[in-house]
Amino acid sequence: MANQPKKNASGNRAQEKAATAARRDARREKAAVQAARLKAEAAARKRKDRLIVGGVVAVVLALIIGGVWFQISRNSGPVETPANASSEYGFSVGEDDAPTEVEIIADYLCPACASFEGATDEQLAAAVEAGKAKVTYFPVVILDDYGDYSARAANAVGVVLDTAGPEVALEFNRNLFAEQPAEAGNKPDDDWLIDLAVESGAKEADIREGIEDSQFERWIKEGTQEAQRRGMKGTPTIFIDGKMVDPAAAATQIAAL
């Protein structure tokens, strides 16, 4: 009977060890279950992130492809030419059978073009009125290093020509040179061009969309390329009866018409 407490103590310790081991195994199992769950959640998040990134990439690619396709579509096919254009890339005033033909290639930001226009416009108008000359104007862009004003102004002339005819386009041409901004610094916006076109005789409802959307951008661009093929090195470039003439000499010839 004296040894019975020792047996009970040994049994208790064995039970405690077993219980401790069971709790340890339970914790390990719980930890393993949690780890497995976390791993599964992480994998699910990773798959979701890949799907999101893939979707974003797909959208971006679609936008890029769509933009490229739009540009290709816009720059392919026949060039839209303004109604009332009297040549492939210009517009004319005067009779076709006039004895003298004057062609003026100009950039609306070019100070020398404005000077030539100011020096010869009245004389050309008188020669046209008298039936002595036919004058053709070719808007081009060579001063795009100073921003997009040259292109926007030239396009605006195309829109006015398309909707209001050559006489209004000529008046707009005059006013653009009279109100010509400096090459450097800020340039007038599309609303300014629209207001000036309306002052020249165009209707805002007819021209706003074409000016804001650069309707005749390709016409101007290809007209500039054609002028370069004809020998244009700068502006103004003047042809009288098909022969390129120095602007000063051209002004003298025009004064004699």
C-alpha positions as CSV (number, residue, x, y, z in Angstrom):
1,M,0.0,0.0,0.0
2,A,2.9,2.4,0.6
3,N,3.8,2.4,-3.2
4,Q,0.3,3.4,-4.5
5,P,0.8,7.2,-4.6
6,K,3.9,6.8,-6.8
7,K,1.8,4.8,-9.4
8,N,-0.9,7.5,-9.4
9,A,1.7,10.3,-9.9
10,S,3.3,8.4,-12.8
11,G,-0.1,7.9,-14.3
12,N,-1.0,11.6,-14.0
13,R,2.3,12.6,-15.6
14,A,1.7,10.2,-18.5
15,Q,-1.8,11.7,-18.9
16,E,-0.4,15.2,-18.9
17,K,2.2,14.3,-21.4
18,A,-0.4,12.7,-23.6
19,A,-2.7,15.8,-23.3
20,T,0.2,18.1,-24.0
21,A,1.2,16.1,-27.1
22,A,-2.4,16.1,-28.2
23,R,-2.7,19.9,-27.8
24,R,0.6,20.3,-29.7
25,D,-0.6,18.1,-32.5
26,A,-3.9,20.0,-32.6
27,R,-2.0,23.3,-32.8
28,R,0.2,22.0,-35.6
29,E,-2.8,20.7,-37.5
30,K,-4.6,24.0,-37.0
31,A,-1.4,25.9,-38.1
32,A,-1.1,23.6,-41.2
33,V,-4.8,24.2,-42.0
34,Q,-4.3,28.0,-41.6
35,A,-1.2,27.9,-43.7
36,A,-2.9,25.9,-46.4
37,R,-5.9,28.4,-46.4
38,L,-3.5,31.4,-46.6
39,K,-1.6,29.8,-49.4
40,A,-4.9,29.1,-51.3
41,E,-6.0,32.7,-50.7
42,A,-2.7,34.1,-51.9
43,A,-2.9,31.9,-55.0
44,A,-6.5,33.1,-55.6
45,R,-5.4,36.8,-55.2
46,K,-2.5,36.2,-57.6
47,R,-4.8,34.7,-60.2
48,K,-7.2,37.6,-59.7
49,D,-4.4,40.1,-60.1
50,R,-3.2,38.4,-63.2
51,L,-6.7,38.6,-64.6
52,I,-7.0,42.3,-63.7
53,V,-3.6,43.0,-65.2
54,G,-4.4,41.0,-68.3
55,G,-7.7,42.8,-68.7
56,V,-6.0,46.2,-68.4
57,V,-3.4,45.2,-70.9
58,A,-6.1,44.0,-73.2
59,V,-7.9,47.3,-72.9
60,V,-4.7,49.3,-73.5
61,L,-3.9,47.2,-76.5
62,A,-7.4,47.6,-77.8
63,L,-7.1,51.4,-77.4
64,I,-3.6,51.4,-79.1
65,I,-4.8,49.2,-81.9
66,G,-7.9,51.3,-82.3
67,G,-5.9,54.5,-82.4
68,V,-3.5,53.1,-84.9
69,W,-6.4,51.9,-87.0
70,F,-8.1,55.3,-86.8
71,Q,-4.9,57.0,-88.0
72,I,-4.5,54.5,-90.8
73,S,-8.1,55.0,-91.8
74,R,-7.8,58.7,-91.6
75,N,-4.6,58.8,-93.6
76,S,-5.6,56.3,-96.3
77,G,-7.9,56.7,-99.2
78,P,-8.5,59.8,-101.3
79,V,-7.7,63.2,-99.8
80,E,-10.8,65.2,-98.9
81,T,-10.6,68.4,-101.0
82,P,-12.7,71.4,-100.0
83,A,-15.7,72.3,-102.2
84,N,-14.9,75.4,-104.3
85,A,-11.2,74.5,-104.6
86,S,-10.1,75.6,-108.1
87,S,-6.9,73.5,-108.2
88,E,-5.8,70.3,-106.4
89,Y,-4.4,72.2,-103.4
90,G,-5.5,75.8,-103.7
91,F,-8.3,78.3,-104.5
92,S,-8.6,81.0,-107.1
93,V,-10.2,84.3,-107.9
94,G,-10.4,85.7,-111.4
95,E,-11.2,84.4,-114.8
96,D,-9.5,81.2,-116.1
97,D,-8.7,83.0,-119.4
98,A,-7.0,86.0,-117.8
99,P,-3.7,86.8,-119.5
100,T,-1.7,86.5,-116.3
101,E,-1.8,83.8,-113.7
102,V,-0.2,84.5,-110.3
103,E,0.2,81.7,-107.8
104,I,1.0,82.5,-104.1
105,I,2.2,79.8,-101.7
106,A,2.2,81.0,-98.2
107,D,2.2,80.0,-94.5
108,Y,-0.1,82.0,-92.3
109,L,2.5,82.5,-89.6
110,C,5.2,83.7,-92.0
111,P,6.0,87.5,-91.6
112,A,7.4,87.8,-95.1
113,C,4.1,86.3,-96.5
114,A,2.2,89.0,-94.5
115,S,4.4,91.7,-95.9
116,F,4.0,90.4,-99.5
117,E,0.2,90.2,-99.1
118,G,0.1,93.7,-97.7
119,A,2.2,95.1,-100.5
120,T,0.3,93.4,-103.4
121,D,-3.2,92.6,-102.3
122,E,-4.9,95.8,-103.6
123,Q,-3.0,95.6,-106.9
124,L,-3.9,91.9,-107.4
125,A,-7.6,92.7,-106.5
126,A,-7.6,95.5,-109.1
127,A,-6.0,93.2,-111.7
128,V,-8.6,90.5,-111.0
129,E,-11.4,93.0,-111.3
130,A,-10.1,94.2,-114.6
131,G,-9.8,90.7,-115.9
132,K,-6.0,91.0,-116.2
133,A,-5.1,88.3,-113.7
134,K,-6.2,85.1,-112.1
135,V,-4.7,84.6,-108.6
136,T,-4.4,81.2,-107.0
137,Y,-3.6,80.9,-103.3
138,F,-2.0,77.8,-101.8
139,P,-2.0,77.5,-98.0
140,V,1.0,75.5,-96.7
141,V,2.7,74.7,-93.4
142,I,6.4,75.1,-93.0
143,L,6.6,76.9,-89.6
144,D,5.4,74.0,-87.5
145,D,8.4,74.4,-85.3
146,Y,6.5,77.2,-83.7
147,G,3.5,75.1,-82.9
148,D,0.3,74.0,-84.7
149,Y,-1.0,77.5,-85.5
150,S,0.1,77.4,-89.2
151,A,-1.7,74.1,-89.7
152,R,-4.8,75.2,-87.8
153,A,-5.0,78.5,-89.8
154,A,-4.5,76.7,-93.1
155,N,-7.1,74.1,-92.3
156,A,-9.5,76.9,-91.3
157,V,-9.1,78.5,-94.7
158,G,-10.0,75.1,-96.3
159,V,-13.1,74.9,-94.1
160,V,-14.2,78.4,-95.1
161,L,-13.5,77.7,-98.7
162,D,-15.5,74.5,-98.5
163,T,-18.6,76.2,-96.9
164,A,-18.5,79.8,-98.0
165,G,-16.6,79.9,-101.3
166,P,-13.4,81.5,-102.6
167,E,-14.4,85.2,-102.1
168,V,-14.9,84.7,-98.4
169,A,-11.8,82.5,-98.2
170,L,-9.8,85.3,-99.8
171,E,-11.2,87.8,-97.2
172,F,-10.3,85.4,-94.5
173,N,-6.8,85.1,-96.0
174,R,-6.4,88.9,-95.8
175,N,-7.6,89.0,-92.2
176,L,-5.3,86.2,-91.1
177,F,-2.3,88.1,-92.4
178,A,-3.6,91.4,-91.0
179,E,-4.0,89.8,-87.6
180,Q,-1.0,87.5,-87.8
181,P,0.5,86.5,-84.4
182,A,4.2,86.6,-83.6
183,E,6.1,83.4,-84.4
184,A,7.2,83.0,-80.8
185,G,4.8,82.9,-77.8
186,N,1.2,82.0,-77.4
187,K,-1.0,81.6,-80.5
188,P,-4.7,82.2,-80.9
189,D,-7.0,79.3,-80.3
190,D,-9.7,77.8,-82.6
191,D,-12.4,80.1,-81.2
192,W,-10.3,83.1,-82.4
193,L,-10.0,81.5,-85.8
194,I,-13.8,80.9,-85.9
195,D,-14.5,84.5,-84.9
196,L,-12.2,85.9,-87.5
197,A,-13.7,83.6,-90.2
198,V,-17.2,84.8,-89.2
199,E,-16.0,88.5,-89.5
200,S,-14.8,87.5,-93.0
201,G,-18.3,86.3,-94.0
202,A,-18.5,82.7,-93.0
203,K,-21.2,81.2,-90.8
204,E,-20.2,79.8,-87.4
205,A,-22.6,76.8,-87.6
206,D,-21.0,75.8,-90.9
207,I,-17.3,76.0,-89.9
208,R,-16.9,75.2,-86.2
209,E,-16.8,71.5,-86.5
210,G,-14.5,71.5,-89.5
211,I,-12.1,73.9,-87.8
212,E,-12.1,72.0,-84.5
213,D,-11.7,68.6,-86.1
214,S,-9.0,69.7,-88.6
215,Q,-11.1,68.5,-91.4
216,F,-8.7,69.3,-94.2
217,E,-5.4,68.5,-92.4
218,R,-4.4,66.0,-95.1
219,W,-5.2,68.4,-97.9
220,I,-2.9,71.0,-96.3
221,K,-0.2,68.4,-95.6
222,E,-0.2,67.0,-99.1
223,G,-0.5,70.6,-100.6
224,T,2.7,71.4,-98.7
225,Q,4.5,68.4,-100.1
226,E,3.4,69.3,-103.6
227,A,4.7,72.8,-103.2
228,Q,8.0,71.4,-102.1
229,R,8.1,69.2,-105.2
230,R,7.6,72.4,-107.2
231,G,10.7,73.9,-105.7
232,M,9.4,75.7,-102.6
233,K,12.3,76.4,-100.2
234,G,10.5,79.0,-98.1
235,T,7.5,81.3,-98.1
236,P,6.2,83.2,-99.8
237,T,6.9,81.3,-103.0
238,I,5.5,83.0,-106.1
239,F,4.8,81.7,-109.6
240,I,3.8,84.1,-112.4
241,D,2.7,82.3,-115.5
242,G,4.2,79.1,-114.3
243,K,7.6,80.5,-113.6
244,M,9.0,80.9,-110.0
245,V,9.7,84.6,-109.3
246,D,11.6,86.2,-106.4
247,P,9.0,87.9,-104.2
248,A,10.5,91.4,-104.8
249,A,10.5,90.9,-108.5
250,A,7.0,89.4,-108.3
251,A,5.8,92.6,-106.5
252,T,7.2,94.7,-109.3
253,Q,5.5,92.6,-112.0
254,I,2.2,92.7,-110.2
255,A,2.4,96.5,-109.9
256,A,2.8,96.6,-113.7
257,L,-0.3,94.6,-114.4
